[in-house]
């Protein structure tokens, strides 16, 4: 099994426990790892035979439009479900970096899920 990674994709979503934190979108960095077999794509050299990382990134850039979350844990679960459903990798890992604590570089959650 091979892996495609999107590292630190900058998105702006409404996320946070207090209402005022969700009042406007804030910067998050998403790292997505998608595991799948690339044997067919390696033979065909066709985007149709692999996970289209550009399409994944474009969907993630718009994923927060009109939505909000209190917890980044829930956001990670929603992202993982969308990727598994829409792009069909065998496994996905979602890491979300958030910047709410000035004294810390970031806070992050990481979630791994596999397709049923």
C-alpha positions as CSV (number, residue, x, y, z in Angstrom):
1,X,0.0,0.0,0.0
2,X,1.3,3.5,-0.9
3,X,0.4,6.9,0.4
4,X,-0.5,10.3,-0.9
5,X,0.1,13.3,1.5
6,X,-1.2,16.8,1.5
7,X,0.9,18.7,4.1
8,X,-0.2,21.8,5.9
9,X,-3.0,22.9,3.6
10,X,-4.1,26.3,4.8
11,X,-7.9,26.6,5.2
12,X,-10.1,29.0,7.1
13,X,-13.0,27.4,9.0
14,X,-15.2,28.5,11.9
15,X,-14.2,26.3,14.9
16,X,-14.1,26.8,18.6
17,X,-16.0,26.1,21.8
18,X,-17.0,29.8,22.6
19,X,-19.4,31.5,20.2
20,X,-17.0,34.4,19.7
21,X,-14.3,32.0,18.5
22,X,-16.6,30.7,15.8
23,X,-17.7,34.2,14.8
24,X,-15.2,34.4,12.0
25,X,-13.2,31.8,10.1
26,X,-9.7,31.1,11.5
27,X,-6.6,29.7,9.9
28,X,-6.1,25.9,10.3
29,X,-3.5,23.7,8.7
30,X,-4.6,20.3,7.5
31,X,-2.3,17.4,6.8
32,X,-4.0,14.5,5.0
33,X,-2.5,11.1,4.3
34,X,-4.5,8.8,2.0
35,X,-3.4,5.1,1.7
36,X,-4.3,3.1,-1.3
37,X,-2.9,0.7,-3.9
38,X,-1.2,2.6,-6.7
39,X,-0.5,-0.5,-8.8
40,X,-3.1,0.3,-11.4
41,X,-2.1,4.0,-11.7
42,X,1.5,3.0,-12.0
43,X,0.6,0.9,-15.0
44,X,-1.9,3.3,-16.7
45,X,-0.4,6.7,-15.8
46,X,-4.1,7.8,-15.5
47,X,-5.5,10.1,-12.8
48,X,-8.7,8.0,-12.9
49,X,-6.7,5.1,-11.3
50,X,-5.5,7.0,-8.2
51,X,-6.7,9.4,-5.5
52,X,-6.8,12.9,-7.1
53,X,-5.0,15.0,-4.5
54,X,-5.8,18.2,-6.3
55,X,-9.6,17.4,-6.1
56,X,-9.2,16.5,-2.4
57,X,-7.4,19.8,-1.7
58,X,-10.1,21.9,-3.6
59,X,-12.9,20.1,-1.7
60,X,-11.1,20.8,1.6
61,X,-10.6,24.5,0.8
62,X,-14.4,24.8,0.5
63,X,-15.3,22.3,3.2
64,X,-15.9,24.9,5.9
65,X,-18.2,27.2,3.8
66,X,-21.4,27.8,5.7
67,X,-20.4,25.3,8.5
68,X,-19.0,25.5,12.0
69,X,-17.6,23.1,14.6
70,X,-17.0,23.5,18.3
71,X,-14.3,20.8,18.4
72,X,-11.5,20.1,16.1
73,X,-12.0,16.4,17.0
74,X,-15.4,16.5,15.3
75,X,-14.0,18.4,12.4
76,X,-11.3,15.8,11.9
77,X,-14.0,13.0,11.9
78,X,-16.1,14.9,9.3
79,X,-13.1,15.4,7.0
80,X,-12.1,11.8,7.3
81,X,-15.6,10.6,6.5
82,X,-15.8,12.9,3.5
83,X,-12.5,11.8,2.1
84,X,-13.3,8.1,2.6
85,X,-16.7,8.5,1.0
86,X,-15.8,10.8,-1.9
87,X,-12.3,9.7,-2.9
88,X,-12.2,6.1,-1.8
89,X,-8.7,5.6,-0.3
90,X,-8.4,2.5,1.9
91,X,-7.3,4.5,4.9
92,X,-7.0,8.2,5.7
93,X,-5.2,10.1,8.4
94,X,-6.3,13.7,9.2
95,X,-4.2,16.1,11.3
96,X,-5.6,19.5,12.1
97,X,-3.4,22.2,13.5
98,X,-5.0,25.2,15.3
99,X,-3.4,28.3,16.8
100,X,-5.4,29.3,19.9
101,X,-2.6,29.5,22.5
102,X,-0.1,32.3,22.0
103,X,2.6,30.5,24.0
104,X,2.3,27.3,22.0
105,X,3.3,26.8,18.4
106,X,0.0,25.0,17.8
107,X,-2.6,22.5,19.1
108,X,-3.4,19.5,17.0
109,X,-5.5,16.4,16.7
110,X,-4.8,13.4,14.5
111,X,-7.5,10.9,13.5
112,X,-7.0,7.7,11.5
113,X,-9.9,5.9,9.8
114,X,-10.3,3.1,7.3
115,X,-13.0,2.3,4.8
116,X,-15.4,-0.4,5.9
